[in-house]
Amino acid sequence: MSEIELMLSAYIDGELSNTDSLELEIQLATDAELREQLERLVAADAAAMSDFDAMLNDPVPAALVDHITAFQPRASANED
C-alpha cells in the first residue's frame, strides 16, 4: 500500500489527527484523482465490512466448540 493509500485508509477509519485530516481534505478538494481513490477505498471498506458482518451470523463449527470446551490451560511454572 502506498503512503497516500495508508493516509486515506487512516482518514476513513478516523485515525488521522485533526491537522492531518484538514490537510487531506484540502488536497481532496482540489484533486479529482485523489477523490476517486478515496471513493474506491470507501467502497472496498464497505464491501469488506458487509462480507465480515455476514460471517458473524454463521454458526460456530461444532469441532471448534468441542475444542474450546475441552481446552484446559496448562499450569504455569510460577504457580505454587
Distance bins in CASP14 RR format, pairs under 12 A and 6 or more apart:
PFRMAT RR
TARGET T0000
AUTHOR 0000-0000-0000
RMODE 2
METHOD distances of the structure
MODEL  1
1 7 0 0 0 0 1 0 0 0 0 0 0
1 8 0 0 0 0 1 0 0 0 0 0 0
1 9 1 0 0 1 0 0 0 0 0 0 0
1 10 0 0 0 0 0 1 0 0 0 0 0
1 37 0 0 0 0 0 1 0 0 0 0 0
1 41 0 0 0 0 1 0 0 0 0 0 0
1 44 0 0 0 0 0 1 0 0 0 0 0
2 8 0 0 0 0 1 0 0 0 0 0 0
2 9 0 0 0 0 0 1 0 0 0 0 0
2 34 0 0 0 0 0 1 0 0 0 0 0
2 37 0 0 0 0 1 0 0 0 0 0 0
2 41 0 0 0 0 0 1 0 0 0 0 0
3 9 0 0 0 0 0 1 0 0 0 0 0
3 10 0 0 0 0 0 1 0 0 0 0 0
3 24 0 0 0 0 0 1 0 0 0 0 0
4 10 0 0 0 0 0 1 0 0 0 0 0
4 11 0 0 0 0 0 1 0 0 0 0 0
4 23 0 0 0 0 0 1 0 0 0 0 0
4 24 0 0 0 0 1 0 0 0 0 0 0
4 27 0 0 0 0 1 0 0 0 0 0 0
4 28 0 0 0 0 0 1 0 0 0 0 0
4 31 0 0 0 0 0 1 0 0 0 0 0
4 33 0 0 0 0 0 1 0 0 0 0 0
4 34 1 0 0 1 0 0 0 0 0 0 0
4 37 1 0 0 1 0 0 0 0 0 0 0
4 38 0 0 0 0 1 0 0 0 0 0 0
4 41 0 0 0 0 0 1 0 0 0 0 0
5 11 0 0 0 0 0 1 0 0 0 0 0
5 12 0 0 0 0 0 1 0 0 0 0 0
5 34 0 0 0 0 0 1 0 0 0 0 0
5 37 1 0 0 1 0 0 0 0 0 0 0
5 38 0 0 0 0 1 0 0 0 0 0 0
5 40 0 0 0 0 1 0 0 0 0 0 0
5 41 1 0 0 1 0 0 0 0 0 0 0
5 44 0 0 0 0 0 1 0 0 0 0 0
5 45 0 0 0 0 0 1 0 0 0 0 0
6 12 0 0 0 0 0 1 0 0 0 0 0
6 13 0 0 0 0 0 1 0 0 0 0 0
6 15 0 0 0 0 1 0 0 0 0 0 0
6 16 0 0 0 0 0 1 0 0 0 0 0
6 20 0 0 0 0 0 1 0 0 0 0 0
6 24 0 0 0 0 0 1 0 0 0 0 0
6 37 0 0 0 0 0 1 0 0 0 0 0
6 41 0 0 0 0 0 1 0 0 0 0 0
7 13 0 0 0 0 0 1 0 0 0 0 0
7 14 0 0 0 0 0 1 0 0 0 0 0
7 15 0 0 0 0 1 0 0 0 0 0 0
7 16 1 0 0 1 0 0 0 0 0 0 0
7 17 0 0 0 0 0 1 0 0 0 0 0
7 20 1 0 0 1 0 0 0 0 0 0 0
7 21 0 0 0 0 1 0 0 0 0 0 0
7 23 0 0 0 0 1 0 0 0 0 0 0
7 24 1 0 0 1 0 0 0 0 0 0 0
7 25 0 0 0 0 0 1 0 0 0 0 0
7 27 0 0 0 0 1 0 0 0 0 0 0
7 28 0 0 0 0 0 1 0 0 0 0 0
7 34 0 0 0 0 1 0 0 0 0 0 0
7 37 0 0 0 0 0 1 0 0 0 0 0
7 38 0 0 0 0 1 0 0 0 0 0 0
7 41 0 0 0 0 0 1 0 0 0 0 0
8 14 0 0 0 0 0 1 0 0 0 0 0
8 15 0 0 0 0 0 1 0 0 0 0 0
8 16 0 0 0 0 1 0 0 0 0 0 0
8 20 0 0 0 0 0 1 0 0 0 0 0
8 21 0 0 0 0 0 1 0 0 0 0 0
8 24 1 0 0 1 0 0 0 0 0 0 0
8 25 0 0 0 0 0 1 0 0 0 0 0
8 27 0 0 0 0 0 1 0 0 0 0 0
8 28 0 0 0 0 1 0 0 0 0 0 0
8 31 0 0 0 0 0 1 0 0 0 0 0
8 33 0 0 0 0 0 1 0 0 0 0 0
8 34 1 0 0 1 0 0 0 0 0 0 0
8 35 0 0 0 0 0 1 0 0 0 0 0
8 36 0 0 0 0 0 1 0 0 0 0 0
8 37 1 0 0 1 0 0 0 0 0 0 0
8 38 1 0 1 0 0 0 0 0 0 0 0
8 39 0 0 0 0 1 0 0 0 0 0 0
8 40 0 0 0 0 1 0 0 0 0 0 0
8 41 1 0 1 0 0 0 0 0 0 0 0
8 42 0 0 0 0 1 0 0 0 0 0 0
8 44 0 0 0 0 0 1 0 0 0 0 0
8 45 0 0 0 0 0 1 0 0 0 0 0
9 15 0 0 0 0 1 0 0 0 0 0 0
9 16 0 0 0 0 1 0 0 0 0 0 0
9 24 0 0 0 0 0 1 0 0 0 0 0
9 37 0 0 0 0 0 1 0 0 0 0 0
9 38 0 0 0 0 1 0 0 0 0 0 0
9 40 0 0 0 0 0 1 0 0 0 0 0
9 41 1 0 0 1 0 0 0 0 0 0 0
9 42 0 0 0 0 1 0 0 0 0 0 0
9 44 0 0 0 0 1 0 0 0 0 0 0
9 45 1 0 0 1 0 0 0 0 0 0 0
9 48 0 0 0 0 0 1 0 0 0 0 0
10 16 1 0 1 0 0 0 0 0 0 0 0
10 17 0 0 0 0 1 0 0 0 0 0 0
10 20 1 0 0 1 0 0 0 0 0 0 0
10 21 0 0 0 0 1 0 0 0 0 0 0
10 24 0 0 0 0 1 0 0 0 0 0 0
10 38 0 0 0 0 0 1 0 0 0 0 0
10 41 0 0 0 0 0 1 0 0 0 0 0
10 45 0 0 0 0 0 1 0 0 0 0 0
11 17 0 0 0 0 0 1 0 0 0 0 0
11 18 0 0 0 0 0 1 0 0 0 0 0
11 20 1 0 0 1 0 0 0 0 0 0 0
11 21 1 0 0 1 0 0 0 0 0 0 0
11 22 0 0 0 0 0 1 0 0 0 0 0
11 23 0 0 0 0 0 1 0 0 0 0 0
11 24 1 0 1 0 0 0 0 0 0 0 0
11 25 0 0 0 0 1 0 0 0 0 0 0
11 27 0 0 0 0 0 1 0 0 0 0 0
11 28 0 0 0 0 1 0 0 0 0 0 0
11 34 0 0 0 0 0 1 0 0 0 0 0
11 35 0 0 0 0 0 1 0 0 0 0 0
11 37 0 0 0 0 0 1 0 0 0 0 0
11 38 1 0 0 1 0 0 0 0 0 0 0
11 41 0 0 0 0 1 0 0 0 0 0 0
11 42 0 0 0 0 1 0 0 0 0 0 0
11 45 0 0 0 0 0 1 0 0 0 0 0
12 21 0 0 0 0 0 1 0 0 0 0 0
12 24 0 0 0 0 0 1 0 0 0 0 0
12 28 0 0 0 0 0 1 0 0 0 0 0
12 37 0 0 0 0 0 1 0 0 0 0 0
12 38 1 0 0 1 0 0 0 0 0 0 0
12 39 0 0 0 0 0 1 0 0 0 0 0
12 40 0 0 0 0 0 1 0 0 0 0 0
12 41 1 0 0 1 0 0 0 0 0 0 0
12 42 1 0 0 1 0 0 0 0 0 0 0
12 43 0 0 0 0 0 1 0 0 0 0 0
12 44 0 0 0 0 1 0 0 0 0 0 0
12 45 1 0 1 0 0 0 0 0 0 0 0
12 46 0 0 0 0 1 0 0 0 0 0 0
12 48 0 0 0 0 0 1 0 0 0 0 0
12 49 0 0 0 0 0 1 0 0 0 0 0
13 21 0 0 0 0 0 1 0 0 0 0 0
13 41 0 0 0 0 0 1 0 0 0 0 0
13 42 0 0 0 0 0 1 0 0 0 0 0
13 45 0 0 0 0 1 0 0 0 0 0 0
13 49 0 0 0 0 0 1 0 0 0 0 0
14 20 0 0 0 0 0 1 0 0 0 0 0
14 21 1 0 0 1 0 0 0 0 0 0 0
14 24 0 0 0 0 0 1 0 0 0 0 0
14 45 0 0 0 0 0 1 0 0 0 0 0
15 21 0 0 0 0 1 0 0 0 0 0 0
15 24 0 0 0 0 0 1 0 0 0 0 0
16 22 0 0 0 0 1 0 0 0 0 0 0
16 23 0 0 0 0 1 0 0 0 0 0 0
16 24 1 0 0 1 0 0 0 0 0 0 0
16 25 0 0 0 0 1 0 0 0 0 0 0
17 23 0 0 0 0 1 0 0 0 0 0 0
17 24 0 0 0 0 0 1 0 0 0 0 0
18 24 0 0 0 0 0 1 0 0 0 0 0
18 25 0 0 0 0 0 1 0 0 0 0 0
19 25 0 0 0 0 0 1 0 0 0 0 0
19 26 0 0 0 0 0 1 0 0 0 0 0
20 26 0 0 0 0 0 1 0 0 0 0 0
20 27 0 0 0 0 0 1 0 0 0 0 0
21 27 0 0 0 0 0 1 0 0 0 0 0
21 28 0 0 0 0 0 1 0 0 0 0 0
22 28 0 0 0 0 0 1 0 0 0 0 0
22 29 0 0 0 0 0 1 0 0 0 0 0
23 29 0 0 0 0 0 1 0 0 0 0 0
23 30 0 0 0 0 0 1 0 0 0 0 0
23 34 0 0 0 0 0 1 0 0 0 0 0
24 30 0 0 0 0 0 1 0 0 0 0 0
24 31 0 0 0 0 1 0 0 0 0 0 0
24 34 0 0 0 0 1 0 0 0 0 0 0
24 35 0 0 0 0 0 1 0 0 0 0 0
24 37 0 0 0 0 0 1 0 0 0 0 0
24 38 0 0 0 0 1 0 0 0 0 0 0
25 31 0 0 0 0 0 1 0 0 0 0 0
25 34 0 0 0 0 0 1 0 0 0 0 0
25 35 0 0 0 0 0 1 0 0 0 0 0
25 38 0 0 0 0 0 1 0 0 0 0 0
26 34 0 0 0 0 0 1 0 0 0 0 0
27 33 0 0 0 0 0 1 0 0 0 0 0
27 34 1 0 1 0 0 0 0 0 0 0 0
27 35 0 0 0 0 1 0 0 0 0 0 0
27 37 0 0 0 0 0 1 0 0 0 0 0
27 38 0 0 0 0 1 0 0 0 0 0 0
28 34 1 0 1 0 0 0 0 0 0 0 0
28 35 1 0 1 0 0 0 0 0 0 0 0
28 36 0 0 0 0 0 1 0 0 0 0 0
28 37 0 0 0 0 1 0 0 0 0 0 0
28 38 1 0 0 1 0 0 0 0 0 0 0
28 39 0 0 0 0 0 1 0 0 0 0 0
28 41 0 0 0 0 0 1 0 0 0 0 0
28 42 0 0 0 0 0 1 0 0 0 0 0
29 35 0 0 0 0 1 0 0 0 0 0 0
29 38 0 0 0 0 0 1 0 0 0 0 0
31 37 0 0 0 0 1 0 0 0 0 0 0
31 38 0 0 0 0 1 0 0 0 0 0 0
32 38 0 0 0 0 0 1 0 0 0 0 0
32 39 0 0 0 0 0 1 0 0 0 0 0
33 39 0 0 0 0 0 1 0 0 0 0 0
33 40 0 0 0 0 0 1 0 0 0 0 0
34 40 0 0 0 0 0 1 0 0 0 0 0
34 41 0 0 0 0 0 1 0 0 0 0 0
35 41 0 0 0 0 0 1 0 0 0 0 0
35 42 0 0 0 0 0 1 0 0 0 0 0
36 42 0 0 0 0 0 1 0 0 0 0 0
36 43 0 0 0 0 0 1 0 0 0 0 0
37 43 0 0 0 0 0 1 0 0 0 0 0
37 44 0 0 0 0 0 1 0 0 0 0 0
38 44 0 0 0 0 0 1 0 0 0 0 0
38 45 0 0 0 0 0 1 0 0 0 0 0
39 45 0 0 0 0 0 1 0 0 0 0 0
39 46 0 0 0 0 0 1 0 0 0 0 0
40 46 0 0 0 0 0 1 0 0 0 0 0
40 47 0 0 0 0 0 1 0 0 0 0 0
41 47 0 0 0 0 0 1 0 0 0 0 0
41 48 0 0 0 0 0 1 0 0 0 0 0
42 48 0 0 0 0 0 1 0 0 0 0 0
42 49 0 0 0 0 0 1 0 0 0 0 0
43 49 0 0 0 0 0 1 0 0 0 0 0
43 50 0 0 0 0 0 1 0 0 0 0 0
44 50 0 0 0 0 0 1 0 0 0 0 0
44 51 0 0 0 0 0 1 0 0 0 0 0
45 51 0 0 0 0 0 1 0 0 0 0 0
45 52 0 0 0 0 0 1 0 0 0 0 0
46 52 0 0 0 0 0 1 0 0 0 0 0
46 53 0 0 0 0 0 1 0 0 0 0 0
47 53 0 0 0 0 0 1 0 0 0 0 0
47 54 0 0 0 0 0 1 0 0 0 0 0
48 54 0 0 0 0 0 1 0 0 0 0 0
48 55 0 0 0 0 0 1 0 0 0 0 0
49 55 0 0 0 0 0 1 0 0 0 0 0
49 56 0 0 0 0 0 1 0 0 0 0 0
50 56 0 0 0 0 0 1 0 0 0 0 0
50 57 0 0 0 0 0 1 0 0 0 0 0
51 57 0 0 0 0 0 1 0 0 0 0 0
51 58 0 0 0 0 0 1 0 0 0 0 0
52 58 0 0 0 0 0 1 0 0 0 0 0
58 64 0 0 0 0 0 1 0 0 0 0 0
59 65 0 0 0 0 1 0 0 0 0 0 0
60 66 0 0 0 0 0 1 0 0 0 0 0
60 67 0 0 0 0 0 1 0 0 0 0 0
60 68 0 0 0 0 1 0 0 0 0 0 0
60 69 0 0 0 0 0 1 0 0 0 0 0
61 67 0 0 0 0 1 0 0 0 0 0 0
61 68 0 0 0 0 0 1 0 0 0 0 0
62 68 0 0 0 0 0 1 0 0 0 0 0
62 69 0 0 0 0 0 1 0 0 0 0 0
63 69 0 0 0 0 0 1 0 0 0 0 0
63 70 0 0 0 0 0 1 0 0 0 0 0
64 70 0 0 0 0 0 1 0 0 0 0 0
64 71 0 0 0 0 0 1 0 0 0 0 0
65 71 0 0 0 0 0 1 0 0 0 0 0
73 79 0 0 0 0 0 1 0 0 0 0 0
END
